[in-house]
Amino acid sequence: MSKIVKILNETGLHARPASQLVQVANKFASDVSIEFNGNETDAKSILGLMGLGLKKDDEINVIANGHDAAAAVDAIVNLIDQKFGEN
């Protein structure tokens, strides 16, 4: 299961939203990863996410494999679409 989503935050994926994404990903048993520009990292790793250097308008692919993969992708996409609670 995967879905492409655009980073909407003006400041990109800095430490606070990356931490939120990791917290959401860790709620699921499925393996969850984020792919950007040919690089894929574990969505449960804040260092991996920060290493992608995601900025506003970057398009990422949220990928999950496992019994709750669809719910994991939906939860992460929703978090991103809601700009991690930022305005």
Backbone as ProteinMPNN parsed JSONL, in Angstrom:
{"seq_chain_A": "MSKIVKILNETGLHARPASQLVQVANKFASDVSIEFNGNETDAKSILGLMGLGLKKDDEINVIANGHDAAAAVDAIVNLIDQKFGEN", "coords_chain_A": {"N_chain_A": [[0.86, -1.175, 0.0], [0.584, 2.161, -0.863], [0.921, 5.741, -1.082], [1.097, 8.877, -2.669], [1.988, 12.028, -1.425], [1.992, 15.551, -0.752], [4.259, 17.686, 0.923], [3.091, 20.202, 2.946], [3.726, 22.129, 4.824], [5.139, 25.283, 5.562], [7.713, 25.371, 6.587], [8.722, 22.92, 5.977], [9.701, 19.508, 6.696], [10.635, 19.642, 9.619], [12.115, 19.159, 12.906], [9.919, 18.927, 14.858], [7.464, 18.205, 13.339], [8.515, 15.89, 12.148], [8.952, 14.275, 14.362], [6.289, 13.921, 15.162], [5.326, 12.455, 12.975], [6.82, 10.099, 13.231], [5.781, 9.193, 15.693], [3.123, 8.63, 14.958], [3.548, 6.65, 12.971], [4.66, 4.641, 14.545], [2.484, 3.621, 15.871], [1.486, 1.571, 14.462], [1.674, -1.847, 13.375], [2.664, -2.541, 10.939], [5.366, -2.357, 8.523], [6.601, 0.77, 7.79], [7.48, 3.21, 5.468], [9.124, 6.075, 4.013], [9.494, 7.482, 0.877], [11.572, 9.455, -1.144], [12.788, 11.169, -3.868], [14.134, 8.846, -4.846], [15.304, 7.879, -2.553], [14.75, 5.897, 0.276], [13.396, 5.667, 3.52], [12.975, 4.487, 6.88], [9.922, 5.161, 8.345], [9.655, 5.187, 11.012], [11.844, 6.182, 12.134], [13.323, 8.975, 13.334], [15.764, 10.178, 12.694], [16.248, 9.166, 10.153], [14.112, 10.289, 8.725], [14.63, 13.057, 9.03], [16.976, 13.148, 7.644], [16.181, 13.081, 5.002], [15.647, 15.659, 4.292], [13.265, 17.144, 3.732], [11.259, 19.579, 2.158], [8.882, 22.321, 1.815], [6.309, 21.605, -0.5], [7.582, 19.359, -1.54], [7.137, 16.146, -2.924], [6.269, 13.104, -1.55], [6.376, 9.528, -1.173], [4.385, 7.545, 0.698], [4.756, 4.5, 2.141], [3.568, 1.331, 3.089], [3.66, -1.917, 4.544], [1.992, -4.737, 5.619], [-0.436, -6.048, 7.998], [-1.983, -3.9, 8.869], [-1.542, -1.916, 7.019], [-2.985, -0.177, 5.26], [-4.383, 1.484, 7.044], [-2.222, 2.668, 8.342], [-0.951, 4.145, 6.271], [-3.069, 5.874, 5.623], [-3.333, 7.31, 8.06], [-0.869, 8.657, 8.27], [-0.823, 10.162, 5.894], [-3.047, 11.778, 6.41], [-2.084, 13.231, 8.638], [-0.021, 14.686, 7.394], [-1.506, 16.11, 5.477], [-2.939, 17.735, 7.172], [-1.082, 19.533, 7.897], [0.502, 18.923, 10.101], [-0.657, 20.092, 12.272], [0.202, 22.681, 12.208], [-0.109, 26.13, 11.187]], "CA_chain_A": [[0.0, 0.0, 0.0], [1.367, 3.395, -0.879], [0.219, 6.931, -1.549], [1.942, 10.06, -2.817], [1.433, 13.198, -0.735], [2.871, 16.721, -0.815], [4.53, 18.389, 2.173], [2.418, 21.496, 2.859], [4.262, 23.061, 5.819], [6.065, 26.304, 5.062], [9.063, 25.079, 7.067], [9.097, 21.565, 5.611], [9.626, 18.477, 7.737], [11.665, 19.885, 10.627], [12.123, 18.208, 14.021], [8.618, 18.673, 15.495], [6.599, 17.351, 12.531], [9.149, 14.583, 11.959], [8.66, 13.532, 15.586], [4.878, 13.543, 15.104], [5.181, 11.401, 11.983], [7.368, 8.893, 13.852], [4.818, 8.743, 16.692], [1.991, 8.021, 14.253], [4.018, 5.413, 12.33], [4.908, 3.625, 15.574], [1.211, 3.073, 16.351], [1.099, 0.483, 13.569], [2.574, -2.999, 13.312], [3.223, -2.611, 9.583], [6.58, -1.634, 8.17], [6.205, 2.02, 7.139], [8.641, 3.953, 4.989], [8.914, 7.276, 3.22], [10.396, 7.524, -0.266], [11.719, 10.778, -1.737], [13.913, 11.266, -4.82], [14.863, 7.592, -4.936], [15.786, 7.471, -1.235], [13.684, 5.391, 1.135], [13.812, 5.567, 4.914], [11.996, 3.989, 7.835], [9.115, 6.255, 8.901], [9.707, 5.084, 12.475], [13.173, 6.693, 12.5], [13.378, 10.434, 13.177], [17.009, 10.526, 12.005], [16.049, 8.86, 8.745], [13.213, 11.296, 8.151], [15.336, 14.336, 8.977], [18.003, 13.0, 6.624], [15.617, 13.295, 3.669], [15.667, 17.098, 4.037], [12.019, 17.486, 3.047], [10.866, 20.987, 2.17], [7.524, 22.593, 1.328], [5.959, 21.183, -1.864], [8.197, 18.091, -1.925], [6.192, 15.037, -2.978], [6.831, 11.877, -0.996], [5.56, 8.331, -1.27], [4.228, 6.865, 1.982], [4.655, 3.084, 1.806], [3.4, 0.464, 4.256], [3.437, -3.337, 4.286], [1.576, -5.445, 6.816], [-1.893, -6.22, 8.122], [-2.652, -2.606, 9.076], [-0.857, -0.999, 6.109], [-3.894, 0.862, 4.751], [-4.635, 2.428, 8.142], [-0.977, 3.399, 8.589], [-0.79, 5.128, 5.197], [-4.125, 6.887, 5.793], [-3.039, 8.145, 9.233], [0.279, 9.515, 7.962], [-1.27, 11.12, 4.875], [-3.913, 12.738, 7.099], [-1.213, 14.103, 9.429], [0.661, 15.588, 6.465], [-2.532, 16.989, 4.896], [-3.34, 18.676, 8.217], [0.126, 20.338, 8.155], [1.037, 18.566, 11.418], [-1.242, 21.012, 13.246], [0.749, 24.026, 12.037], [-0.937, 26.956, 10.298]], "C_chain_A": [[0.901, 1.231, 0.0], [0.501, 4.537, -1.407], [1.204, 8.086, -1.612], [1.228, 11.25, -2.196], [2.47, 14.316, -0.778], [3.028, 17.328, 0.569], [3.988, 19.806, 2.042], [2.976, 22.548, 3.813], [5.249, 24.029, 5.195], [7.509, 25.964, 5.413], [9.517, 23.658, 6.745], [8.967, 20.606, 6.783], [10.794, 18.67, 8.708], [11.418, 18.956, 11.816], [10.739, 17.907, 14.615], [7.689, 17.831, 14.621], [7.207, 15.974, 12.257], [8.876, 13.7, 13.169], [7.203, 13.057, 15.598], [4.667, 12.394, 14.12], [5.686, 10.073, 12.54], [6.383, 8.331, 14.877], [3.623, 8.062, 16.044], [2.41, 6.687, 13.636], [4.194, 4.29, 13.342], [3.628, 3.042, 16.176], [0.798, 1.83, 15.566], [2.157, -0.617, 13.538], [3.277, -3.087, 11.96], [4.569, -1.906, 9.487], [6.14, -0.403, 7.387], [7.471, 2.755, 6.716], [8.191, 5.151, 4.173], [9.955, 7.272, 2.112], [10.381, 8.929, -0.863], [12.96, 10.793, -2.618], [14.769, 10.001, -4.862], [15.448, 7.098, -3.63], [14.602, 7.027, -0.392], [14.211, 5.235, 2.546], [12.652, 5.072, 5.765], [11.246, 5.169, 8.449], [9.095, 6.228, 10.425], [11.047, 5.58, 13.02], [13.237, 8.198, 12.262], [14.652, 10.856, 12.441], [16.898, 10.265, 10.513], [15.187, 9.903, 8.061], [13.911, 12.641, 8.0], [16.397, 14.31, 7.868], [17.493, 13.203, 5.202], [15.588, 14.778, 3.295], [14.428, 17.606, 3.318], [11.622, 18.936, 3.258], [9.442, 21.129, 1.656], [7.413, 22.227, -0.154], [6.721, 19.963, -2.363], [7.121, 17.015, -1.91], [6.897, 13.776, -2.503], [5.858, 10.732, -1.232], [5.561, 7.667, 0.101], [3.917, 5.404, 1.665], [4.502, 2.273, 3.091], [3.117, -0.966, 3.8], [3.116, -4.021, 5.593], [0.065, -5.451, 6.928], [-2.638, -4.909, 8.336], [-2.05, -1.511, 8.18], [-1.759, 0.136, 5.636], [-4.158, 1.918, 5.819], [-3.395, 3.268, 8.425], [-0.775, 4.487, 7.539], [-1.818, 6.244, 5.36], [-3.811, 7.839, 6.947], [-1.894, 9.121, 8.943], [-0.097, 10.564, 6.92], [-2.158, 12.189, 5.509], [-3.087, 13.728, 7.923], [-0.523, 15.134, 8.533], [-0.323, 16.6, 5.874], [-2.996, 18.055, 5.888], [-2.176, 19.571, 8.647], [0.676, 20.125, 9.565], [0.514, 19.511, 12.494], [-0.691, 22.422, 13.179], [-0.168, 24.811, 11.112], [-0.158, 27.521, 9.181]], "O_chain_A": [[1.857, 1.32, 0.771], [-0.505, 4.323, -2.083], [2.041, 8.254, -0.725], [0.033, 11.459, -2.404], [3.672, 14.059, -0.834], [2.052, 17.472, 1.305], [4.376, 20.536, 1.13], [2.724, 23.739, 3.629], [6.095, 23.635, 4.392], [8.422, 26.234, 4.633], [10.582, 23.235, 7.193], [8.227, 20.857, 7.734], [11.802, 17.966, 8.637], [10.585, 18.054, 11.727], [10.42, 16.742, 14.852], [7.161, 16.828, 15.101], [6.475, 14.991, 12.145], [8.6, 12.51, 13.02], [6.918, 11.928, 15.996], [3.912, 11.464, 14.404], [5.051, 9.036, 12.345], [6.172, 7.119, 14.927], [3.16, 7.029, 16.527], [1.693, 5.696, 13.77], [3.916, 3.128, 13.044], [3.691, 2.063, 16.92], [-0.129, 1.122, 15.958], [3.355, -0.361, 13.656], [4.368, -3.649, 11.859], [4.873, -0.992, 10.254], [5.386, -0.521, 6.421], [8.41, 2.904, 7.498], [7.052, 5.233, 3.712], [11.145, 7.084, 2.365], [9.319, 9.519, -1.062], [14.056, 10.467, -2.163], [15.996, 10.083, -4.909], [16.031, 6.014, -3.586], [13.573, 7.701, -0.349], [15.318, 4.741, 2.76], [11.488, 5.228, 5.398], [11.864, 6.074, 9.009], [8.575, 7.148, 11.056], [11.349, 5.422, 14.203], [13.209, 8.647, 11.116], [14.619, 11.796, 11.647], [17.394, 11.046, 9.701], [15.492, 10.347, 6.955], [13.795, 13.291, 6.962], [16.674, 15.33, 7.238], [18.281, 13.468, 4.294], [15.513, 15.118, 2.114], [14.532, 18.411, 2.393], [11.643, 19.451, 4.376], [8.865, 20.179, 1.126], [8.311, 22.507, -0.948], [6.528, 19.559, -3.51], [6.292, 16.969, -1.002], [7.974, 13.426, -2.986], [4.667, 10.947, -1.46], [6.612, 7.273, 0.606], [2.926, 5.108, 0.996], [5.22, 2.502, 4.065], [2.429, -1.193, 2.805], [3.864, -3.908, 6.564], [-0.633, -4.924, 6.062], [-3.822, -4.822, 8.01], [-2.049, -0.333, 8.54], [-1.336, 1.292, 5.614], [-4.156, 3.113, 5.526], [-3.51, 4.458, 8.718], [-0.463, 5.628, 7.881], [-1.481, 7.423, 5.25], [-4.005, 9.048, 6.82], [-1.958, 10.286, 9.335], [0.273, 11.73, 7.054], [-2.038, 13.37, 5.184], [-3.359, 14.928, 7.906], [-0.451, 16.314, 8.877], [-0.022, 17.79, 5.778], [-3.399, 19.147, 5.488], [-2.275, 20.284, 9.645], [1.249, 21.041, 10.155], [1.17, 19.709, 13.517], [-1.061, 23.274, 13.988], [-0.923, 24.222, 10.337], [-0.709, 28.238, 8.345]]}, "name": "protein", "num_of_chains": 1, "seq": "MSKIVKILNETGLHARPASQLVQVANKFASDVSIEFNGNETDAKSILGLMGLGLKKDDEINVIANGHDAAAAVDAIVNLIDQKFGEN"}
